[in-house]
Amino acid sequence: MSTGEGTTVNGGSKSGRTGGATSEKAVGPHGTAKPVRSTDQPKPRIIKNDPWYDSYASRADAMKSSEIRALFSVASRPDVVSLAGGMPYLERMPFDRLSELIAKMMRDEGDKAWQYGSAQGDPHLREDVLQIMELEGIKDVQADDVVISNGSQNALDLITRIMCDPGDVVIAEAPNYVGALGVFRSFQVQVANAETDEDGLIPESFEETIKSQRAAGRKVKFLYTVPNFHNPAGVTMSVERRPRILEIARKYHVLVVEDNPYGLLGFDGQTYPALKSMDSQNVVYLSSFSKIIAPGMRIAWIVAPAGIRQKLILANEASILCPPNMSQMTITTYLDNFDWKAQISDYRGMYKERCNAMDAALKEYLPYCSWNKPKGGFYIWLRIPDGLNSKEMLPRAITAKVAYVAGTGFYLNGEGTHHMRLSFCYPTPERIHEGIRRLAGVMDAERETVELFGTASSRIDDSDDRTDKNVAKRTAPAAKNATSKRNHTV
Ligand SMILES: Cc1ncc(COP(=O)(O)O)c(C=O)c1O
């Protein structure tokens, strides 16, 4: 069996490989079919204007652009209501005062800020993050136990780099955080999805997945979990389940990687005990400033058992030499001079209001969909009616000037067509309302087409007439029948 690229492997029959290096055609870096190299093809071929097409490592073949990145340029147009990205809303940051303090920091310590630093990260920042972790019950940690990374994305890369060989298995909740899938894919790691419900990862499914993967002869390297306000599912692992998950991980000697960027963003100020606080030896804990303060500095941190920590520092050194001093010192300047707890509390209130706005708009316009209202974080995971396909519907939504992320982006095996991720973090409540209204226009029209023709409009014909004009025509009948509030041809 090929281990040539990141794939999804479920213990059961739902599993589906998405290709592989030993198949007759491999998927190229641009997502196109590419004949497998062979010795009787000495001449490099120039494909898609890329003279290096035949030279890439197989791990580059496994990389593909995330559905979120692909949307970015369209979704960021001002006339489009973007419910797609997970960008925090930063207008309430105290930028004026902060810029004065950063100017002072540069005057006083510019030689340090512009210099190389330690691969483990700035000791001052490593000390500062201890008080943040205390809020989620992580207490027996010293600054020396912490490693600073360039965002949690880099931390995921580091932990996968040191733990996984191609073909190894990571168990994860499904749907998965898309950035983690990108990392796993690039290291040719297989992802085995364990089941989740509204209380997060189901312990029995976790255990079953370990057993079935081992029975199939695969090496399970770690559990990857986002226990709080999951991206994209919005769910939180119940407090009761946490010790059980840890117990299973210990029983089978499976490391737990706890990715926790949203833990302090519970709408009512509630926090949950970190898995790390319950088991210091078997958990690698990741957290980030991206969502609780701002992502632009690209600073996050990792707490890991001693042996793993040493490897992480070496991997950091090999990968980036050291996290940037300038960013780390900007963060410490902020933490030392502002009431960051009040800032996070302000964010919580703002995101709660936006989540409520989305929930209300969904109830008003899309009552035939289903979703769990999250208690924190940035996302609603929306189940759309049978017959509709979130990926196929996306061009129509963009035409109607609303963007979301199709559920397929959160799986490696093509699942997710009946879901979409809606982010409420960035648009104002008014824009959210408008975005859901537009989305309802698209979905109503799609449902009507399914009723009339038995299939969604994107599959009715494959001719080249998918212009805006035709989309508008197709959506028109639904507009007539829909409630007067909705404008279906926007
Ligand atoms: C679950 C999860 N992990 C990690 C990240 C990456 O965060 P960072 O900006 O720290 O790289 C994100 C960003 O959206 C996320 O949602």
PDBQT file of the ligand as one rigid body, heavy atoms in Angstrom, charges set to zero:
ROOT
HETATM    1  C1  LIG A 501      -7.628  24.940  15.256  1.00  0.00    +0.000 C 
HETATM    2  C2  LIG A 501      -6.575  25.855  14.739  1.00  0.00    +0.000 A 
HETATM    3  N1  LIG A 501      -5.288  25.560  14.949  1.00  0.00    +0.000 NA
HETATM    4  C3  LIG A 501      -4.311  26.352  14.498  1.00  0.00    +0.000 A 
HETATM    5  C4  LIG A 501      -4.589  27.505  13.794  1.00  0.00    +0.000 A 
HETATM    6  C5  LIG A 501      -3.448  28.334  13.273  1.00  0.00    +0.000 C 
HETATM    7  O1  LIG A 501      -3.239  29.396  14.122  1.00  0.00    +0.000 OA
HETATM    8  P1  LIG A 501      -1.987  30.362  14.005  1.00  0.00    +0.000 P 
HETATM    9  O2  LIG A 501      -2.496  31.642  13.458  1.00  0.00    +0.000 OA
HETATM   10  O3  LIG A 501      -1.473  30.476  15.405  1.00  0.00    +0.000 OA
HETATM   11  O4  LIG A 501      -0.987  29.724  13.108  1.00  0.00    +0.000 OA
HETATM   12  C6  LIG A 501      -5.912  27.861  13.548  1.00  0.00    +0.000 A 
HETATM   13  C7  LIG A 501      -6.239  29.053  12.751  1.00  0.00    +0.000 C 
HETATM   14  O5  LIG A 501      -7.324  29.277  12.310  1.00  0.00    +0.000 OA
HETATM   15  C8  LIG A 501      -6.932  27.025  14.047  1.00  0.00    +0.000 A 
HETATM   16  O6  LIG A 501      -8.224  27.294  13.866  1.00  0.00    +0.000 OA
ENDROOT
TORSDOF 0
